[in-house]
Amino acid sequence: MILGFNHRSALAIYKREVARAWRTVFGTIISPVLTTCLYFIVFGAAIGGRMQEVGGIGYGAFIVPGLLLLTLLSESTSNGSFGIYMPRFTGAIYELLSAPVSVAETLVGFVGAAVTKSLIIAGIILLTANLFVDYHIVHPFFAFFYIVLVASAFSLFGFILGLWADGFEKLQMVPLLILTPLTFLGGTFYSIDMLAEPWRTVALFNPIVYLVNGLRWTFFGQADISIGVALGLTLVFLAGCVTAIWWIFKTGWRLRD
């Protein structure tokens, strides 16, 4: 135990959640990678054949950060939500609440496992992308930091979603009906500078635009949005999720429903 943090409790939760991913390896890892390959085949061949470059970057390489983020947001949210929803669904949440486990230990265990699974998928996708396009990352260390930051923020968001949802339908509603459409409209396959007004201004109200462009900057050193703005908004979102989870555990909202 370090400064009141019981690392054994957090590690036990972490190991159990990571092990669960390997028991459902097809849905957790293989499925999103196959989906990304299809995106490369369809968009790379159909659009890439007509649009050679975007801002001096080959179209195939240009869409790599967007496709990575598309999968990262979906998987981080799903992993974070299912991790805490299943104990609520089975009733095991009461054992967790009655055990001497702090909020920090719970978050490190559940969210840490969700982030780990998302990073494994991100790494596989980046390796898979090399089979389709030739690309290199201009700021590799900053790219890794940004990917971890986004994965952490949306795993926390998924954790909140898993506490809020009272059924599998609600668990899937936000990723499918909100996150995925916003990501497709957030510059995943195009630069927002290509949009005419007023659509370019409208696009700036989409928060995913800033995430996509933040990651794209780490890859190519250029983007439609300043990296400072993208990073700042991501940190604000992460802090908001942490605050919301702290309030949930303090008040007990949805934990014993």
Secondary structure, DSSP 4 states (H G I P E B T S, - for coil): -BTTB-HHHHHHHHHHHHHHHHHTHIIIIIHHHHHHHHHIIIIIHHTTTT--EETTEEHHHHTHHHHHHHHHHHHHHHHHHHHHHHHHHHTTHHHHHHSS--HHHHHHHHHHHHHHHHHHHHHHHHHHHTTT-----SSHHHHHHHHHHHHHHHHHHHHHHHHH-SSHHHHHHHIIIIIHHHHHTTTSSS-GGGSPTTHHHHHTT-HHHHHHHHHHHHHHS--SS-HHHHHHHHHHHHHHHHHHHHHHHHHTTTT--
